[in-house]
Amino acid sequence: MLERILQPRTESSSQPAAKADMMTTPRVDVLSPFWVLVQKEMADHLRSWRFVILVGLLALTCIGSLYTAMTTIRDAVTSQGGSESFLFLKLFTVSDGSLPPFITFVGFLGPLLGIGMGFDAISSERSKGTLNRLLSQPLHRDTVINAKFTASLIVITILLFALGFLVMGMGLISIGIPPTPEEFARMVFFLALSVLYIAFWLSVSVLFSTRFRQAATSALASIAVWLFFSVFFPMLVNLVASSTMPAQATPEKLLSHQHFVQNLSRLSPSQLYSEATTTMLTPSVRSLGPLTMEQVYGAIPSPLPFGQSLLLVWPQMTGLLAATAVCFGLSYVLFMRQEIRGR
């Protein structure tokens, strides 16, 4: 009886101590399952040899193109006394001919970075048999594919901006002329366009990784699409252009045919990226299509401001964003409808 009487008193006396411990213990914010999975995927990317090889390849090519560009710009500064406008932008577009410029390397190696980051996003989980265990955790199914895409996109963004600012810093040390605010805005927007372009190829690789069970099949399909748009699609456009050339070469028909060929070539994401980045890094570009003599006669030979260049490349940027959203949307729907059990 005495123990029964004393036991409630003991519990009630321990309640203030427990409350005091809760008051003194600092509150720990628990991350959502989405961000926990994002951190895990980012750590896996940063620790993999595949990422190290891709980063080393990009860094070596960027340093080589930067060296050739700095040599050309240094000669121009010496001969012209630094009077040329938008000199800092030439770090990304000028070369002495021995190596392509920085913009060409990013346009060529960027898709490989996106494909390398996403070709085994889902297929590797299936082949290892860890997808069942991952989805058995208290998290939604769409959290898996959203976290994998977000983690890869964050890593790509950090890598590209780090390389871009490295090029700016080395160019500033070499040239000794700081960039103007407009030049800095153009370079930052160029890096953002590059991230968007690589995100498209990342979404394509995630789509094939969701569709195919083997990672090798997904990688081959992604590389095949990249080679088609980079090598074979321009050939097909040239064949179509030569076969649809009007017999009677009137100015109106030639102009209409040129617009048709240009719109056909813009079905390629590499063409959209090339037009957008060339316009942003070359302010003297005032149009992306054919011009009549009346339009050329009334034009003022001066570079476009940043806002006008942004309006000029807005359709290309919207096209890349739409293509990325469509590819990732197909990946999302396909992953949500797949049967995971027993795989």
Contacts in CASP RR format, 6 or more apart in sequence:
PFRMAT RR
TARGET T0000
AUTHOR 0000-0000-0000
METHOD contacts of the structure
MODEL  1
MLERILQPRTESSSQPAAKADMMTTPRVDVLSPFWVLVQKEMADHLRSWR
FVILVGLLALTCIGSLYTAMTTIRDAVTSQGGSESFLFLKLFTVSDGSLP
PFITFVGFLGPLLGIGMGFDAISSERSKGTLNRLLSQPLHRDTVINAKFT
ASLIVITILLFALGFLVMGMGLISIGIPPTPEEFARMVFFLALSVLYIAF
WLSVSVLFSTRFRQAATSALASIAVWLFFSVFFPMLVNLVASSTMPAQAT
PEKLLSHQHFVQNLSRLSPSQLYSEATTTMLTPSVRSLGPLTMEQVYGAI
PSPLPFGQSLLLVWPQMTGLLAATAVCFGLSYVLFMRQEIRGR
31 39 0 8 1.000
33 137 0 8 1.000
33 138 0 8 1.000
33 139 0 8 1.000
33 143 0 8 1.000
34 139 0 8 1.000
34 143 0 8 1.000
34 146 0 8 1.000
34 147 0 8 1.000
35 147 0 8 1.000
37 139 0 8 1.000
37 143 0 8 1.000
37 144 0 8 1.000
37 147 0 8 1.000
37 148 0 8 1.000
37 151 0 8 1.000
38 147 0 8 1.000
38 150 0 8 1.000
38 151 0 8 1.000
38 154 0 8 1.000
39 151 0 8 1.000
40 151 0 8 1.000
41 147 0 8 1.000
41 148 0 8 1.000
41 151 0 8 1.000
41 152 0 8 1.000
42 151 0 8 1.000
42 154 0 8 1.000
42 155 0 8 1.000
45 51 0 8 1.000
45 117 0 8 1.000
45 151 0 8 1.000
45 152 0 8 1.000
45 155 0 8 1.000
46 155 0 8 1.000
50 116 0 8 1.000
51 117 0 8 1.000
51 155 0 8 1.000
54 112 0 8 1.000
54 113 0 8 1.000
54 116 0 8 1.000
54 117 0 8 1.000
55 159 0 8 1.000
57 109 0 8 1.000
58 105 0 8 1.000
58 109 0 8 1.000
58 110 0 8 1.000
58 113 0 8 1.000
58 159 0 8 1.000
58 163 0 8 1.000
59 163 0 8 1.000
61 99 0 8 1.000
61 105 0 8 1.000
61 109 0 8 1.000
62 102 0 8 1.000
62 105 0 8 1.000
62 163 0 8 1.000
62 164 0 8 1.000
62 166 0 8 1.000
62 167 0 8 1.000
64 99 0 8 1.000
65 95 0 8 1.000
65 99 0 8 1.000
65 100 0 8 1.000
65 101 0 8 1.000
65 102 0 8 1.000
65 104 0 8 1.000
65 105 0 8 1.000
66 91 0 8 1.000
66 102 0 8 1.000
66 167 0 8 1.000
66 170 0 8 1.000
66 171 0 8 1.000
67 99 0 8 1.000
68 95 0 8 1.000
68 96 0 8 1.000
68 97 0 8 1.000
68 98 0 8 1.000
68 99 0 8 1.000
68 101 0 8 1.000
69 90 0 8 1.000
69 91 0 8 1.000
69 92 0 8 1.000
69 93 0 8 1.000
69 94 0 8 1.000
69 95 0 8 1.000
69 96 0 8 1.000
69 101 0 8 1.000
69 102 0 8 1.000
70 91 0 8 1.000
70 170 0 8 1.000
70 171 0 8 1.000
70 174 0 8 1.000
70 175 0 8 1.000
71 96 0 8 1.000
72 90 0 8 1.000
72 94 0 8 1.000
72 95 0 8 1.000
72 96 0 8 1.000
73 87 0 8 1.000
73 90 0 8 1.000
73 91 0 8 1.000
73 94 0 8 1.000
73 174 0 8 1.000
73 175 0 8 1.000
74 174 0 8 1.000
74 175 0 8 1.000
76 82 0 8 1.000
76 84 0 8 1.000
76 87 0 8 1.000
76 90 0 8 1.000
77 84 0 8 1.000
77 87 0 8 1.000
77 175 0 8 1.000
77 177 0 8 1.000
82 177 0 8 1.000
85 303 0 8 1.000
86 183 0 8 1.000
86 283 0 8 1.000
86 303 0 8 1.000
87 175 0 8 1.000
87 177 0 8 1.000
88 168 0 8 1.000
88 171 0 8 1.000
88 172 0 8 1.000
88 175 0 8 1.000
88 177 0 8 1.000
88 178 0 8 1.000
88 179 0 8 1.000
88 180 0 8 1.000
88 183 0 8 1.000
88 187 0 8 1.000
89 183 0 8 1.000
89 186 0 8 1.000
89 187 0 8 1.000
89 281 0 8 1.000
89 282 0 8 1.000
89 283 0 8 1.000
91 102 0 8 1.000
91 167 0 8 1.000
91 168 0 8 1.000
91 171 0 8 1.000
92 101 0 8 1.000
92 102 0 8 1.000
92 103 0 8 1.000
92 167 0 8 1.000
92 187 0 8 1.000
92 190 0 8 1.000
92 281 0 8 1.000
93 101 0 8 1.000
93 102 0 8 1.000
93 103 0 8 1.000
93 278 0 8 1.000
93 281 0 8 1.000
93 282 0 8 1.000
94 101 0 8 1.000
95 101 0 8 1.000
100 108 0 8 1.000
102 167 0 8 1.000
103 190 0 8 1.000
103 277 0 8 1.000
103 278 0 8 1.000
103 281 0 8 1.000
106 160 0 8 1.000
106 194 0 8 1.000
107 194 0 8 1.000
107 197 0 8 1.000
107 270 0 8 1.000
107 273 0 8 1.000
107 274 0 8 1.000
107 277 0 8 1.000
108 230 0 8 1.000
110 194 0 8 1.000
110 197 0 8 1.000
110 198 0 8 1.000
110 201 0 8 1.000
111 197 0 8 1.000
111 198 0 8 1.000
111 201 0 8 1.000
111 226 0 8 1.000
111 230 0 8 1.000
111 270 0 8 1.000
112 226 0 8 1.000
113 156 0 8 1.000
113 159 0 8 1.000
113 198 0 8 1.000
113 201 0 8 1.000
114 152 0 8 1.000
114 156 0 8 1.000
114 198 0 8 1.000
114 199 0 8 1.000
114 201 0 8 1.000
114 202 0 8 1.000
114 205 0 8 1.000
115 201 0 8 1.000
115 202 0 8 1.000
115 204 0 8 1.000
115 205 0 8 1.000
115 219 0 8 1.000
115 222 0 8 1.000
115 223 0 8 1.000
115 226 0 8 1.000
116 205 0 8 1.000
116 219 0 8 1.000
117 152 0 8 1.000
117 155 0 8 1.000
117 156 0 8 1.000
117 202 0 8 1.000
117 205 0 8 1.000
118 148 0 8 1.000
118 152 0 8 1.000
118 202 0 8 1.000
118 205 0 8 1.000
118 206 0 8 1.000
118 209 0 8 1.000
119 205 0 8 1.000
119 208 0 8 1.000
119 209 0 8 1.000
119 215 0 8 1.000
119 218 0 8 1.000
119 219 0 8 1.000
119 222 0 8 1.000
120 209 0 8 1.000
120 215 0 8 1.000
120 218 0 8 1.000
120 219 0 8 1.000
121 145 0 8 1.000
121 148 0 8 1.000
121 149 0 8 1.000
121 152 0 8 1.000
121 205 0 8 1.000
121 206 0 8 1.000
121 209 0 8 1.000
121 210 0 8 1.000
122 131 0 8 1.000
122 144 0 8 1.000
122 145 0 8 1.000
122 148 0 8 1.000
122 206 0 8 1.000
122 209 0 8 1.000
122 210 0 8 1.000
122 335 0 8 1.000
123 209 0 8 1.000
123 210 0 8 1.000
123 212 0 8 1.000
123 213 0 8 1.000
123 214 0 8 1.000
123 215 0 8 1.000
123 217 0 8 1.000
123 218 0 8 1.000
124 209 0 8 1.000
124 215 0 8 1.000
125 131 0 8 1.000
125 134 0 8 1.000
125 144 0 8 1.000
126 213 0 8 1.000
126 343 0 8 1.000
127 213 0 8 1.000
127 214 0 8 1.000
127 215 0 8 1.000
129 343 0 8 1.000
131 144 0 8 1.000
131 340 0 8 1.000
131 343 0 8 1.000
132 340 0 8 1.000
132 341 0 8 1.000
132 342 0 8 1.000
132 343 0 8 1.000
134 144 0 8 1.000
135 141 0 8 1.000
135 144 0 8 1.000
135 340 0 8 1.000
141 335 0 8 1.000
141 336 0 8 1.000
141 340 0 8 1.000
142 332 0 8 1.000
142 335 0 8 1.000
142 336 0 8 1.000
144 335 0 8 1.000
145 206 0 8 1.000
145 210 0 8 1.000
145 331 0 8 1.000
145 332 0 8 1.000
145 335 0 8 1.000
146 332 0 8 1.000
148 206 0 8 1.000
149 202 0 8 1.000
149 203 0 8 1.000
149 206 0 8 1.000
149 328 0 8 1.000
149 331 0 8 1.000
152 202 0 8 1.000
153 195 0 8 1.000
153 199 0 8 1.000
153 202 0 8 1.000
156 195 0 8 1.000
156 198 0 8 1.000
156 199 0 8 1.000
156 202 0 8 1.000
157 195 0 8 1.000
160 191 0 8 1.000
160 194 0 8 1.000
160 195 0 8 1.000
160 198 0 8 1.000
161 191 0 8 1.000
161 195 0 8 1.000
164 187 0 8 1.000
164 191 0 8 1.000
168 179 0 8 1.000
168 187 0 8 1.000
172 178 0 8 1.000
172 179 0 8 1.000
179 187 0 8 1.000
182 305 0 8 1.000
182 306 0 8 1.000
185 306 0 8 1.000
186 280 0 8 1.000
186 281 0 8 1.000
186 283 0 8 1.000
186 306 0 8 1.000
186 309 0 8 1.000
187 281 0 8 1.000
189 280 0 8 1.000
189 310 0 8 1.000
190 277 0 8 1.000
190 280 0 8 1.000
190 281 0 8 1.000
193 273 0 8 1.000
193 276 0 8 1.000
193 277 0 8 1.000
193 280 0 8 1.000
193 313 0 8 1.000
193 317 0 8 1.000
193 320 0 8 1.000
194 273 0 8 1.000
194 277 0 8 1.000
196 317 0 8 1.000
196 320 0 8 1.000
196 321 0 8 1.000
196 324 0 8 1.000
197 269 0 8 1.000
197 273 0 8 1.000
197 320 0 8 1.000
199 324 0 8 1.000
200 269 0 8 1.000
200 320 0 8 1.000
200 323 0 8 1.000
200 324 0 8 1.000
200 327 0 8 1.000
201 222 0 8 1.000
201 226 0 8 1.000
201 269 0 8 1.000
203 324 0 8 1.000
203 327 0 8 1.000
203 328 0 8 1.000
203 329 0 8 1.000
203 331 0 8 1.000
204 222 0 8 1.000
204 225 0 8 1.000
204 327 0 8 1.000
205 218 0 8 1.000
205 219 0 8 1.000
205 222 0 8 1.000
206 327 0 8 1.000
206 328 0 8 1.000
206 331 0 8 1.000
207 327 0 8 1.000
207 328 0 8 1.000
207 330 0 8 1.000
207 331 0 8 1.000
207 334 0 8 1.000
208 217 0 8 1.000
208 218 0 8 1.000
208 221 0 8 1.000
208 222 0 8 1.000
209 215 0 8 1.000
209 218 0 8 1.000
209 331 0 8 1.000
210 331 0 8 1.000
210 334 0 8 1.000
210 335 0 8 1.000
210 338 0 8 1.000
211 218 0 8 1.000
211 334 0 8 1.000
212 218 0 8 1.000
212 221 0 8 1.000
213 343 0 8 1.000
229 268 0 8 1.000
229 269 0 8 1.000
229 270 0 8 1.000
230 270 0 8 1.000
233 265 0 8 1.000
233 267 0 8 1.000
233 268 0 8 1.000
234 265 0 8 1.000
234 268 0 8 1.000
237 261 0 8 1.000
237 264 0 8 1.000
237 265 0 8 1.000
240 261 0 8 1.000
240 264 0 8 1.000
241 257 0 8 1.000
241 261 0 8 1.000
241 264 0 8 1.000
244 257 0 8 1.000
244 260 0 8 1.000
244 261 0 8 1.000
245 257 0 8 1.000
246 253 0 8 1.000
246 254 0 8 1.000
246 257 0 8 1.000
251 292 0 8 1.000
255 290 0 8 1.000
255 292 0 8 1.000
258 289 0 8 1.000
258 290 0 8 1.000
259 289 0 8 1.000
259 290 0 8 1.000
262 289 0 8 1.000
262 290 0 8 1.000
265 271 0 8 1.000
266 272 0 8 1.000
266 275 0 8 1.000
266 316 0 8 1.000
269 320 0 8 1.000
269 323 0 8 1.000
272 316 0 8 1.000
272 319 0 8 1.000
272 320 0 8 1.000
273 316 0 8 1.000
273 320 0 8 1.000
275 288 0 8 1.000
275 313 0 8 1.000
275 316 0 8 1.000
276 313 0 8 1.000
276 316 0 8 1.000
276 317 0 8 1.000
276 320 0 8 1.000
278 285 0 8 1.000
279 285 0 8 1.000
279 288 0 8 1.000
279 309 0 8 1.000
279 312 0 8 1.000
279 313 0 8 1.000
280 309 0 8 1.000
280 310 0 8 1.000
280 313 0 8 1.000
283 303 0 8 1.000
283 304 0 8 1.000
283 305 0 8 1.000
283 309 0 8 1.000
284 303 0 8 1.000
284 304 0 8 1.000
285 304 0 8 1.000
285 309 0 8 1.000
285 312 0 8 1.000
286 299 0 8 1.000
286 304 0 8 1.000
286 312 0 8 1.000
287 295 0 8 1.000
287 312 0 8 1.000
288 312 0 8 1.000
291 299 0 8 1.000
304 312 0 8 1.000
END
